Amino acid sequence: MQGYGETDYQKKRIRVNPEKGDVIDTILHEKLHKKYPNKSEKWIRKKTNKMQYKMSVKKMMKTLRQFV
């Protein structure tokens, strides 16, 4: 995978590249793509930033565990 992450809408699967960027940000970003496939990239990025800003460390760890 060359990018940060990707969403497979047919298989309903999210893949994250742990070697690139902020993994939490990528997970949230791809989960939003999965949940809102018709939203713009700008909307997804804005929503991701808001979600990440409000997250506790506990919630971040729970999010990470989904992909380990």
PDB file of N, CA, C, O and CB in Angstrom:
ATOM      1  N   MET A   1       0.854  -1.171   0.000  1.00  0.00           N
ATOM      2  CA  MET A   1       0.000   0.000   0.000  1.00  0.00           C
ATOM      3  C   MET A   1       0.901   1.236   0.000  1.00  0.00           C
ATOM      4  O   MET A   1       1.806   1.353   0.826  1.00  0.00           O
ATOM      5  CB  MET A   1      -0.972  -0.003   1.230  1.00  0.00           C
ATOM      6  N   GLN A   2       0.652   2.133  -0.910  1.00  0.00           N
ATOM      7  CA  GLN A   2       1.483   3.324  -1.013  1.00  0.00           C
ATOM      8  C   GLN A   2       0.956   4.493  -0.179  1.00  0.00           C
ATOM      9  O   GLN A   2       1.737   5.324   0.285  1.00  0.00           O
ATOM     10  CB  GLN A   2       1.590   3.741  -2.452  1.00  0.00           C
ATOM     11  N   GLY A   3      -0.353   4.560   0.011  1.00  0.00           N
ATOM     12  CA  GLY A   3      -0.939   5.670   0.748  1.00  0.00           C
ATOM     13  C   GLY A   3      -0.988   5.422   2.246  1.00  0.00           C
ATOM     14  O   GLY A   3      -0.409   4.463   2.756  1.00  0.00           O
ATOM     15  N   TYR A   4      -1.682   6.296   2.929  1.00  0.00           N
ATOM     16  CA  TYR A   4      -1.825   6.201   4.385  1.00  0.00           C
ATOM     17  C   TYR A   4      -2.805   5.100   4.767  1.00  0.00           C
ATOM     18  O   TYR A   4      -2.603   4.385   5.748  1.00  0.00           O
ATOM     19  CB  TYR A   4      -2.289   7.543   4.969  1.00  0.00           C
ATOM     20  N   GLY A   5      -3.858   4.974   3.989  1.00  0.00           N
ATOM     21  CA  GLY A   5      -4.874   3.974   4.265  1.00  0.00           C
ATOM     22  C   GLY A   5      -5.828   3.874   3.105  1.00  0.00           C
ATOM     23  O   GLY A   5      -5.769   4.670   2.168  1.00  0.00           O
ATOM     24  N   GLU A   6      -6.716   2.887   3.168  1.00  0.00           N
ATOM     25  CA  GLU A   6      -7.701   2.723   2.108  1.00  0.00           C
ATOM     26  C   GLU A   6      -8.934   2.014   2.647  1.00  0.00           C
ATOM     27  O   GLU A   6      -8.866   1.274   3.628  1.00  0.00           O
ATOM     28  CB  GLU A   6      -7.104   1.942   0.926  1.00  0.00           C
ATOM     29  N   THR A   7     -10.046   2.252   1.996  1.00  0.00           N
ATOM     30  CA  THR A   7     -11.306   1.628   2.363  1.00  0.00           C
ATOM     31  C   THR A   7     -11.787   0.783   1.203  1.00  0.00           C
ATOM     32  O   THR A   7     -11.903   1.278   0.082  1.00  0.00           O
ATOM     33  CB  THR A   7     -12.363   2.686   2.752  1.00  0.00           C
ATOM     34  N   ASP A   8     -12.071  -0.486   1.456  1.00  0.00           N
ATOM     35  CA  ASP A   8     -12.649  -1.382   0.459  1.00  0.00           C
ATOM     36  C   ASP A   8     -14.137  -1.451   0.755  1.00  0.00           C
ATOM     37  O   ASP A   8     -14.561  -2.126   1.693  1.00  0.00           O
ATOM     38  CB  ASP A   8     -11.978  -2.818   0.488  1.00  0.00           C
ATOM     39  N   TYR A   9     -14.930  -0.750  -0.050  1.00  0.00           N
ATOM     40  CA  TYR A   9     -16.365  -0.647   0.211  1.00  0.00           C
ATOM     41  C   TYR A   9     -17.083  -1.975  -0.011  1.00  0.00           C
ATOM     42  O   TYR A   9     -18.056  -2.271   0.683  1.00  0.00           O
ATOM     43  CB  TYR A   9     -16.980   0.425  -0.674  1.00  0.00           C
ATOM     44  N   GLN A  10     -16.621  -2.776  -0.965  1.00  0.00           N
ATOM     45  CA  GLN A  10     -17.273  -4.056  -1.233  1.00  0.00           C
ATOM     46  C   GLN A  10     -17.062  -5.043  -0.082  1.00  0.00           C
ATOM     47  O   GLN A  10     -17.996  -5.726   0.338  1.00  0.00           O
ATOM     48  CB  GLN A  10     -16.745  -4.655  -2.541  1.00  0.00           C
ATOM     49  N   LYS A  11     -15.837  -5.111   0.418  1.00  0.00           N
ATOM     50  CA  LYS A  11     -15.535  -6.032   1.519  1.00  0.00           C
ATOM     51  C   LYS A  11     -15.782  -5.404   2.882  1.00  0.00           C
ATOM     52  O   LYS A  11     -15.690  -6.075   3.910  1.00  0.00           O
ATOM     53  CB  LYS A  11     -14.097  -6.496   1.429  1.00  0.00           C
ATOM     54  N   LYS A  12     -16.098  -4.106   2.882  1.00  0.00           N
ATOM     55  CA  LYS A  12     -16.320  -3.356   4.116  1.00  0.00           C
ATOM     56  C   LYS A  12     -15.114  -3.491   5.038  1.00  0.00           C
ATOM     57  O   LYS A  12     -15.239  -3.825   6.216  1.00  0.00           O
ATOM     58  CB  LYS A  12     -17.599  -3.843   4.828  1.00  0.00           C
ATOM     59  N   ARG A  13     -13.945  -3.222   4.467  1.00  0.00           N
ATOM     60  CA  ARG A  13     -12.690  -3.395   5.189  1.00  0.00           C
ATOM     61  C   ARG A  13     -11.836  -2.139   5.071  1.00  0.00           C
ATOM     62  O   ARG A  13     -11.794  -1.499   4.021  1.00  0.00           O
ATOM     63  CB  ARG A  13     -11.921  -4.617   4.659  1.00  0.00           C
ATOM     64  N   ILE A  14     -11.163  -1.800   6.155  1.00  0.00           N
ATOM     65  CA  ILE A  14     -10.247  -0.661   6.201  1.00  0.00           C
ATOM     66  C   ILE A  14      -8.841  -1.207   6.374  1.00  0.00           C
ATOM     67  O   ILE A  14      -8.602  -2.085   7.204  1.00  0.00           O
ATOM     68  CB  ILE A  14     -10.616   0.336   7.360  1.00  0.00           C
ATOM     69  N   ARG A  15      -7.907  -0.680   5.580  1.00  0.00           N
ATOM     70  CA  ARG A  15      -6.492  -1.031   5.734  1.00  0.00           C
ATOM     71  C   ARG A  15      -5.726   0.246   6.050  1.00  0.00           C
ATOM     72  O   ARG A  15      -5.987   1.304   5.479  1.00  0.00           O
ATOM     73  CB  ARG A  15      -5.923  -1.729   4.441  1.00  0.00           C
ATOM     74  N   VAL A  16      -4.775   0.125   6.971  1.00  0.00           N
ATOM     75  CA  VAL A  16      -3.975   1.279   7.399  1.00  0.00           C
ATOM     76  C   VAL A  16      -2.506   0.942   7.229  1.00  0.00           C
ATOM     77  O   VAL A  16      -2.069  -0.147   7.603  1.00  0.00           O
ATOM     78  CB  VAL A  16      -4.285   1.672   8.879  1.00  0.00           C
ATOM     79  N   ASN A  17      -1.742   1.865   6.668  1.00  0.00           N
ATOM     80  CA  ASN A  17      -0.303   1.690   6.512  1.00  0.00           C
ATOM     81  C   ASN A  17       0.369   2.282   7.750  1.00  0.00           C
ATOM     82  O   ASN A  17       0.443   3.504   7.874  1.00  0.00           O
ATOM     83  CB  ASN A  17       0.223   2.369   5.190  1.00  0.00           C
ATOM     84  N   PRO A  18       0.863   1.443   8.673  1.00  0.00           N
ATOM     85  CA  PRO A  18       1.445   1.945   9.920  1.00  0.00           C
ATOM     86  C   PRO A  18       2.774   2.666   9.734  1.00  0.00           C
ATOM     87  O   PRO A  18       3.269   3.305  10.662  1.00  0.00           O
ATOM     88  CB  PRO A  18       1.634   0.812  10.874  1.00  0.00           C
ATOM     89  N   GLU A  19       3.353   2.566   8.538  1.00  0.00           N
ATOM     90  CA  GLU A  19       4.638   3.206   8.286  1.00  0.00           C
ATOM     91  C   GLU A  19       4.501   4.649   7.806  1.00  0.00           C
ATOM     92  O   GLU A  19       5.499   5.345   7.616  1.00  0.00           O
ATOM     93  CB  GLU A  19       5.408   2.409   7.271  1.00  0.00           C
ATOM     94  N   LYS A  20       3.275   5.088   7.612  1.00  0.00           N
ATOM     95  CA  LYS A  20       3.058   6.449   7.114  1.00  0.00           C
ATOM     96  C   LYS A  20       2.154   7.235   8.053  1.00  0.00           C
ATOM     97  O   LYS A  20       1.118   6.738   8.496  1.00  0.00           O
ATOM     98  CB  LYS A  20       2.452   6.417   5.705  1.00  0.00           C
ATOM     99  N   GLY A  21       2.546   8.432   8.343  1.00  0.00           N
ATOM    100  CA  GLY A  21       1.695   9.387   9.035  1.00  0.00           C
ATOM    101  C   GLY A  21       1.185   8.978  10.405  1.00  0.00           C
ATOM    102  O   GLY A  21       1.710   8.069  11.048  1.00  0.00           O
ATOM    103  N   ASP A  22       0.169   9.663  10.816  1.00  0.00           N
ATOM    104  CA  ASP A  22      -0.484   9.472  12.105  1.00  0.00           C
ATOM    105  C   ASP A  22      -1.506   8.346  11.967  1.00  0.00           C
ATOM    106  O   ASP A  22      -2.505   8.494  11.261  1.00  0.00           O
ATOM    107  CB  ASP A  22      -1.162  10.794  12.597  1.00  0.00           C
ATOM    108  N   VAL A  23      -1.260   7.234  12.632  1.00  0.00           N
ATOM    109  CA  VAL A  23      -2.113   6.055  12.490  1.00  0.00           C
ATOM    110  C   VAL A  23      -3.524   6.326  13.003  1.00  0.00           C
ATOM    111  O   VAL A  23      -4.495   5.920  12.365  1.00  0.00           O
ATOM    112  CB  VAL A  23      -1.504   4.867  13.236  1.00  0.00           C
ATOM    113  N   ILE A  24      -3.655   6.997  14.130  1.00  0.00           N
ATOM    114  CA  ILE A  24      -4.991   7.316  14.673  1.00  0.00           C
ATOM    115  C   ILE A  24      -5.765   8.152  13.664  1.00  0.00           C
ATOM    116  O   ILE A  24      -6.926   7.863  13.375  1.00  0.00           O
ATOM    117  CB  ILE A  24      -4.878   8.076  16.035  1.00  0.00           C
ATOM    118  N   ASP A  25      -5.134   9.175  13.133  1.00  0.00           N
ATOM    119  CA  ASP A  25      -5.769  10.035  12.147  1.00  0.00           C
ATOM    120  C   ASP A  25      -6.230   9.219  10.940  1.00  0.00           C
ATOM    121  O   ASP A  25      -7.345   9.400  10.450  1.00  0.00           O
ATOM    122  CB  ASP A  25      -4.807  11.146  11.706  1.00  0.00           C
ATOM    123  N   THR A  26      -5.376   8.330  10.468  1.00  0.00           N
ATOM    124  CA  THR A  26      -5.706   7.511   9.295  1.00  0.00           C
ATOM    125  C   THR A  26      -6.867   6.569   9.586  1.00  0.00           C
ATOM    126  O   THR A  26      -7.756   6.407   8.751  1.00  0.00           O
ATOM    127  CB  THR A  26      -4.482   6.705   8.845  1.00  0.00           C
ATOM    128  N   ILE A  27      -6.868   5.950  10.753  1.00  0.00           N
ATOM    129  CA  ILE A  27      -7.967   5.051  11.115  1.00  0.00           C
ATOM    130  C   ILE A  27      -9.288   5.818  11.140  1.00  0.00           C
ATOM    131  O   ILE A  27     -10.272   5.387  10.539  1.00  0.00           O
ATOM    132  CB  ILE A  27      -7.702   4.389  12.489  1.00  0.00           C
ATOM    133  N   LEU A  28      -9.306   6.935  11.825  1.00  0.00           N
ATOM    134  CA  LEU A  28     -10.536   7.730  11.898  1.00  0.00           C
ATOM    135  C   LEU A  28     -10.979   8.168  10.512  1.00  0.00           C
ATOM    136  O   LEU A  28     -12.160   8.093  10.175  1.00  0.00           O
ATOM    137  CB  LEU A  28     -10.333   8.958  12.798  1.00  0.00           C
ATOM    138  N   HIS A  29     -10.023   8.626   9.710  1.00  0.00           N
ATOM    139  CA  HIS A  29     -10.299   9.097   8.358  1.00  0.00           C
ATOM    140  C   HIS A  29     -10.947   7.992   7.517  1.00  0.00           C
ATOM    141  O   HIS A  29     -11.965   8.220   6.864  1.00  0.00           O
ATOM    142  CB  HIS A  29      -9.004   9.587   7.689  1.00  0.00           C
ATOM    143  N   GLU A  30     -10.362   6.815   7.537  1.00  0.00           N
ATOM    144  CA  GLU A  30     -10.890   5.710   6.735  1.00  0.00           C
ATOM    145  C   GLU A  30     -12.226   5.197   7.276  1.00  0.00           C
ATOM    146  O   GLU A  30     -13.092   4.789   6.502  1.00  0.00           O
ATOM    147  CB  GLU A  30      -9.879   4.568   6.690  1.00  0.00           C
ATOM    148  N   LYS A  31     -12.398   5.216   8.594  1.00  0.00           N
ATOM    149  CA  LYS A  31     -13.690   4.822   9.166  1.00  0.00           C
ATOM    150  C   LYS A  31     -14.798   5.774   8.714  1.00  0.00           C
ATOM    151  O   LYS A  31     -15.928   5.353   8.469  1.00  0.00           O
ATOM    152  CB  LYS A  31     -13.611   4.794  10.706  1.00  0.00           C
ATOM    153  N   LEU A  32     -14.464   7.056   8.607  1.00  0.00           N
ATOM    154  CA  LEU A  32     -15.447   8.026   8.126  1.00  0.00           C
ATOM    155  C   LEU A  32     -15.766   7.803   6.651  1.00  0.00           C
ATOM    156  O   LEU A  32     -16.920   7.938   6.243  1.00  0.00           O
ATOM    157  CB  LEU A  32     -14.937   9.455   8.343  1.00  0.00           C
ATOM    158  N   HIS A  33     -14.763   7.463   5.848  1.00  0.00           N
ATOM    159  CA  HIS A  33     -15.027   7.132   4.445  1.00  0.00           C
ATOM    160  C   HIS A  33     -15.974   5.947   4.355  1.00  0.00           C
ATOM    161  O   HIS A  33     -16.884   5.929   3.527  1.00  0.00           O
ATOM    162  CB  HIS A  33     -13.712   6.824   3.695  1.00  0.00           C
ATOM    163  N   LYS A  34     -15.757   4.961   5.210  1.00  0.00           N
ATOM    164  CA  LYS A  34     -16.605   3.773   5.216  1.00  0.00           C
ATOM    165  C   LYS A  34     -18.037   4.128   5.610  1.00  0.00           C
ATOM    166  O   LYS A  34     -18.995   3.645   5.006  1.00  0.00           O
ATOM    167  CB  LYS A  34     -16.038   2.716   6.173  1.00  0.00           C
ATOM    168  N   LYS A  35     -18.171   4.968   6.617  1.00  0.00           N
ATOM    169  CA  LYS A  35     -19.492   5.336   7.124  1.00  0.00           C
ATOM    170  C   LYS A  35     -20.215   6.322   6.198  1.00  0.00           C
ATOM    171  O   LYS A  35     -21.433   6.248   6.038  1.00  0.00           O
ATOM    172  CB  LYS A  35     -19.363   5.938   8.516  1.00  0.00           C
ATOM    173  N   TYR A  36     -19.462   7.240   5.592  1.00  0.00           N
ATOM    174  CA  TYR A  36     -20.038   8.278   4.735  1.00  0.00           C
ATOM    175  C   TYR A  36     -19.361   8.268   3.363  1.00  0.00           C
ATOM    176  O   TYR A  36     -18.608   9.191   3.052  1.00  0.00           O
ATOM    177  CB  TYR A  36     -19.896   9.673   5.397  1.00  0.00           C
ATOM    178  N   PRO A  37     -19.609   7.253   2.538  1.00  0.00           N
ATOM    179  CA  PRO A  37     -18.894   7.131   1.263  1.00  0.00           C
ATOM    180  C   PRO A  37     -19.157   8.274   0.276  1.00  0.00           C
ATOM    181  O   PRO A  37     -18.361   8.481  -0.640  1.00  0.00           O
ATOM    182  CB  PRO A  37     -19.266   5.838   0.614  1.00  0.00           C
ATOM    183  N   ASN A  38     -20.222   8.995   0.438  1.00  0.00           N
ATOM    184  CA  ASN A  38     -20.554  10.065  -0.512  1.00  0.00           C
ATOM    185  C   ASN A  38     -20.096  11.451  -0.068  1.00  0.00           C
ATOM    186  O   ASN A  38     -20.309  12.425  -0.790  1.00  0.00           O
ATOM    187  CB  ASN A  38     -22.035  10.091  -0.739  1.00  0.00           C
ATOM    188  N   LYS A  39     -19.482  11.559   1.086  1.00  0.00           N
ATOM    189  CA  LYS A  39     -18.998  12.858   1.576  1.00  0.00           C
ATOM    190  C   LYS A  39     -17.683  13.222   0.884  1.00  0.00           C
ATOM    191  O   LYS A  39     -16.928  12.350   0.455  1.00  0.00           O
ATOM    192  CB  LYS A  39     -18.808  12.830   3.121  1.00  0.00           C
ATOM    193  N   SER A  40     -17.432  14.498   0.788  1.00  0.00           N
ATOM    194  CA  SER A  40     -16.214  14.977   0.136  1.00  0.00           C
ATOM    195  C   SER A  40     -14.987  14.723   1.005  1.00  0.00           C
ATOM    196  O   SER A  40     -15.093  14.529   2.216  1.00  0.00           O
ATOM    197  CB  SER A  40     -16.332  16.470  -0.181  1.00  0.00           C
ATOM    198  N   GLU A  41     -13.823  14.727   0.364  1.00  0.00           N
ATOM    199  CA  GLU A  41     -12.564  14.548   1.084  1.00  0.00           C
ATOM    200  C   GLU A  41     -12.372  15.675   2.094  1.00  0.00           C
ATOM    201  O   GLU A  41     -11.871  15.442   3.194  1.00  0.00           O
ATOM    202  CB  GLU A  41     -11.374  14.499   0.101  1.00  0.00           C
ATOM    203  N   LYS A  42     -12.764  16.884   1.732  1.00  0.00           N
ATOM    204  CA  LYS A  42     -12.647  18.037   2.624  1.00  0.00           C
ATOM    205  C   LYS A  42     -13.496  17.823   3.879  1.00  0.00           C
ATOM    206  O   LYS A  42     -13.040  18.095   4.990  1.00  0.00           O
ATOM    207  CB  LYS A  42     -13.077  19.335   1.896  1.00  0.00           C
ATOM    208  N   TRP A  43     -14.717  17.341   3.708  1.00  0.00           N
ATOM    209  CA  TRP A  43     -15.611  17.089   4.840  1.00  0.00           C
ATOM    210  C   TRP A  43     -15.012  16.004   5.741  1.00  0.00           C
ATOM    211  O   TRP A  43     -15.020  16.134   6.965  1.00  0.00           O
ATOM    212  CB  TRP A  43     -17.026  16.669   4.344  1.00  0.00           C
ATOM    213  N   ILE A  44     -14.497  14.941   5.132  1.00  0.00           N
ATOM    214  CA  ILE A  44     -13.893  13.837   5.893  1.00  0.00           C
ATOM    215  C   ILE A  44     -12.712  14.341   6.716  1.00  0.00           C
ATOM    216  O   ILE A  44     -12.595  14.015   7.897  1.00  0.00           O
ATOM    217  CB  ILE A  44     -13.435  12.704   4.943  1.00  0.00           C
ATOM    218  N   ARG A  45     -11.832  15.138   6.097  1.00  0.00           N
ATOM    219  CA  ARG A  45     -10.661  15.656   6.814  1.00  0.00           C
ATOM    220  C   ARG A  45     -11.068  16.538   7.986  1.00  0.00           C
ATOM    221  O   ARG A  45     -10.493  16.440   9.070  1.00  0.00           O
ATOM    222  CB  ARG A  45      -9.760  16.443   5.862  1.00  0.00           C
ATOM    223  N   LYS A  46     -12.052  17.396   7.772  1.00  0.00           N
ATOM    224  CA  LYS A  46     -12.516  18.305   8.826  1.00  0.00           C
ATOM    225  C   LYS A  46     -13.114  17.518   9.993  1.00  0.00           C
ATOM    226  O   LYS A  46     -12.822  17.799  11.155  1.00  0.00           O
ATOM    227  CB  LYS A  46     -13.558  19.298   8.264  1.00  0.00           C
ATOM    228  N   LYS A  47     -13.942  16.544   9.676  1.00  0.00           N
ATOM    229  CA  LYS A  47     -14.581  15.705  10.703  1.00  0.00           C
ATOM    230  C   LYS A  47     -13.528  14.879  11.454  1.00  0.00           C
ATOM    231  O   LYS A  47     -13.615  14.718  12.671  1.00  0.00           O
ATOM    232  CB  LYS A  47     -15.641  14.766  10.059  1.00  0.00           C
ATOM    233  N   THR A  48     -12.537  14.358  10.725  1.00  0.00           N
ATOM    234  CA  THR A  48     -11.457  13.592  11.353  1.00  0.00           C
ATOM    235  C   THR A  48     -10.719  14.438  12.368  1.00  0.00           C
ATOM    236  O   THR A  48     -10.466  13.989  13.486  1.00  0.00           O
ATOM    237  CB  THR A  48     -10.481  13.069  10.300  1.00  0.00           C
ATOM    238  N   ASN A  49     -10.371  15.657  11.992  1.00  0.00           N
ATOM    239  CA  ASN A  49      -9.653  16.557  12.900  1.00  0.00           C
ATOM    240  C   ASN A  49     -10.451  16.835  14.162  1.00  0.00           C
ATOM    241  O   ASN A  49      -9.897  16.835  15.262  1.00  0.00           O
ATOM    242  CB  ASN A  49      -9.329  17.868  12.199  1.00  0.00           C
ATOM    243  N   LYS A  50     -11.743  17.073  14.011  1.00  0.00           N
ATOM    244  CA  LYS A  50     -12.595  17.328  15.177  1.00  0.00           C
ATOM    245  C   LYS A  50     -12.660  16.113  16.091  1.00  0.00           C
ATOM    246  O   LYS A  50     -12.573  16.241  17.312  1.00  0.00           O
ATOM    247  CB  LYS A  50     -14.007  17.720  14.733  1.00  0.00           C
ATOM    248  N   MET A  51     -12.812  14.936  15.496  1.00  0.00           N
ATOM    249  CA  MET A  51     -12.900  13.711  16.290  1.00  0.00           C
ATOM    250  C   MET A  51     -11.603  13.463  17.060  1.00  0.00           C
ATOM    251  O   MET A  51     -11.624  13.140  18.247  1.00  0.00           O
ATOM    252  CB  MET A  51     -13.217  12.509  15.386  1.00  0.00           C
ATOM    253  N   GLN A  52     -10.486  13.617  16.372  1.00  0.00           N
ATOM    254  CA  GLN A  52      -9.199  13.347  17.004  1.00  0.00           C
ATOM    255  C   GLN A  52      -8.915  14.342  18.119  1.00  0.00           C
ATOM    256  O   GLN A  52      -8.363  13.967  19.153  1.00  0.00           O
ATOM    257  CB  GLN A  52      -8.079  13.387  15.970  1.00  0.00           C
ATOM    258  N   TYR A  53      -9.277  15.582  17.929  1.00  0.00           N
ATOM    259  CA  TYR A  53      -9.045  16.612  18.938  1.00  0.00           C
ATOM    260  C   TYR A  53      -9.786  16.288  20.233  1.00  0.00           C
ATOM    261  O   TYR A  53      -9.296  16.580  21.324  1.00  0.00           O
ATOM    262  CB  TYR A  53      -9.481  17.985  18.410  1.00  0.00           C
ATOM    263  N   LYS A  54     -10.960  15.686  20.109  1.00  0.00           N
ATOM    264  CA  LYS A  54     -11.796  15.394  21.278  1.00  0.00           C
ATOM    265  C   LYS A  54     -11.486  14.046  21.938  1.00  0.00           C
ATOM    266  O   LYS A  54     -12.030  13.747  23.002  1.00  0.00           O
ATOM    267  CB  LYS A  54     -13.244  15.425  20.875  1.00  0.00           C
ATOM    268  N   MET A  55     -10.634  13.240  21.334  1.00  0.00           N
ATOM    269  CA  MET A  55     -10.377  11.889  21.840  1.00  0.00           C
ATOM    270  C   MET A  55      -9.490  11.877  23.077  1.00  0.00           C
ATOM    271  O   MET A  55      -8.512  12.618  23.170  1.00  0.00           O
ATOM    272  CB  MET A  55      -9.741  11.052  20.763  1.00  0.00           C
ATOM    273  N   SER A  56      -9.851  11.030  24.010  1.00  0.00           N
ATOM    274  CA  SER A  56      -8.991  10.793  25.178  1.00  0.00           C
ATOM    275  C   SER A  56      -7.929   9.769  24.794  1.00  0.00           C
ATOM    276  O   SER A  56      -8.053   9.098  23.769  1.00  0.00           O
ATOM    277  CB  SER A  56      -9.826  10.296  26.415  1.00  0.00           C
ATOM    278  N   VAL A  57      -6.902   9.649  25.601  1.00  0.00           N
ATOM    279  CA  VAL A  57      -5.846   8.663  25.362  1.00  0.00           C
ATOM    280  C   VAL A  57      -6.448   7.254  25.399  1.00  0.00           C
ATOM    281  O   VAL A  57      -6.073   6.392  24.604  1.00  0.00           O
ATOM    282  CB  VAL A  57      -4.704   8.804  26.419  1.00  0.00           C
ATOM    283  N   LYS A  58      -7.369   7.032  26.314  1.00  0.00           N
ATOM    284  CA  LYS A  58      -8.026   5.727  26.436  1.00  0.00           C
ATOM    285  C   LYS A  58      -8.753   5.361  25.135  1.00  0.00           C
ATOM    286  O   LYS A  58      -8.663   4.228  24.663  1.00  0.00           O
ATOM    287  CB  LYS A  58      -9.023   5.732  27.621  1.00  0.00           C
ATOM    288  N   LYS A  59      -9.457   6.313  24.575  1.00  0.00           N
ATOM    289  CA  LYS A  59     -10.188   6.085  23.323  1.00  0.00           C
ATOM    290  C   LYS A  59      -9.213   5.861  22.161  1.00  0.00           C
ATOM    291  O   LYS A  59      -9.473   5.043  21.278  1.00  0.00           O
ATOM    292  CB  LYS A  59     -11.123   7.283  23.014  1.00  0.00           C
ATOM    293  N   MET A  60      -8.099   6.584  22.163  1.00  0.00           N
ATOM    294  CA  MET A  60      -7.085   6.382  21.120  1.00  0.00           C
ATOM    295  C   MET A  60      -6.525   4.970  21.175  1.00  0.00           C
ATOM    296  O   MET A  60      -6.348   4.326  20.141  1.00  0.00           O
ATOM    297  CB  MET A  60      -5.947   7.404  21.266  1.00  0.00           C
ATOM    298  N   MET A  61      -6.248   4.488  22.379  1.00  0.00           N
ATOM    299  CA  MET A  61      -5.713   3.137  22.542  1.00  0.00           C
ATOM    300  C   MET A  61      -6.736   2.084  22.087  1.00  0.00           C
ATOM    301  O   MET A  61      -6.370   1.085  21.468  1.00  0.00           O
ATOM    302  CB  MET A  61      -5.314   2.893  24.015  1.00  0.00           C
ATOM    303  N   LYS A  62      -7.987   2.311  22.391  1.00  0.00           N
ATOM    304  CA  LYS A  62      -9.041   1.394  21.964  1.00  0.00           C
ATOM    305  C   LYS A  62      -9.131   1.363  20.433  1.00  0.00           C
ATOM    306  O   LYS A  62      -9.318   0.302  19.836  1.00  0.00           O
ATOM    307  CB  LYS A  62     -10.403   1.808  22.579  1.00  0.00           C
ATOM    308  N   THR A  63      -8.999   2.506  19.822  1.00  0.00           N
ATOM    309  CA  THR A  63      -9.011   2.609  18.367  1.00  0.00           C
ATOM    310  C   THR A  63      -7.833   1.873  17.756  1.00  0.00           C
ATOM    311  O   THR A  63      -7.990   1.156  16.767  1.00  0.00           O
ATOM    312  CB  THR A  63      -8.995   4.068  17.937  1.00  0.00           C
ATOM    313  N   LEU A  64      -6.667   2.044  18.330  1.00  0.00           N
ATOM    314  CA  LEU A  64      -5.467   1.354  17.829  1.00  0.00           C
ATOM    315  C   LEU A  64      -5.585  -0.158  17.940  1.00  0.00           C
ATOM    316  O   LEU A  64      -5.150  -0.883  17.045  1.00  0.00           O
ATOM    317  CB  LEU A  64      -4.235   1.822  18.589  1.00  0.00           C
ATOM    318  N   ARG A  65      -6.166  -0.634  19.026  1.00  0.00           N
ATOM    319  CA  ARG A  65      -6.292  -2.080  19.251  1.00  0.00           C
ATOM    320  C   ARG A  65      -7.131  -2.764  18.180  1.00  0.00           C
ATOM    321  O   ARG A  65      -6.980  -3.966  17.960  1.00  0.00           O
ATOM    322  CB  ARG A  65      -6.903  -2.342  20.614  1.00  0.00           C
ATOM    323  N   GLN A  66      -8.001  -2.034  17.517  1.00  0.00           N
ATOM    324  CA  GLN A  66      -8.825  -2.610  16.456  1.00  0.00           C
ATOM    325  C   GLN A  66      -7.970  -3.055  15.275  1.00  0.00           C
ATOM    326  O   GLN A  66      -8.398  -3.897  14.485  1.00  0.00           O
ATOM    327  CB  GLN A  66      -9.875  -1.601  15.991  1.00  0.00           C
ATOM    328  N   PHE A  67      -6.773  -2.504  15.148  1.00  0.00           N
ATOM    329  CA  PHE A  67      -5.931  -2.774  13.976  1.00  0.00           C
ATOM    330  C   PHE A  67      -4.628  -3.474  14.331  1.00  0.00           C
ATOM    331  O   PHE A  67      -3.727  -3.559  13.498  1.00  0.00           O
ATOM    332  CB  PHE A  67      -5.624  -1.487  13.257  1.00  0.00           C
ATOM    333  N   VAL A  68      -4.518  -3.968  15.537  1.00  0.00           N
ATOM    334  CA  VAL A  68      -3.306  -4.679  15.934  1.00  0.00           C
ATOM    335  C   VAL A  68      -3.546  -6.165  15.925  1.00  0.00           C
ATOM    336  O   VAL A  68      -2.639  -6.939  16.232  1.00  0.00           O
ATOM    337  CB  VAL A  68      -2.835  -4.230  17.313  1.00  0.00           C
TER     338      VAL A  68
END
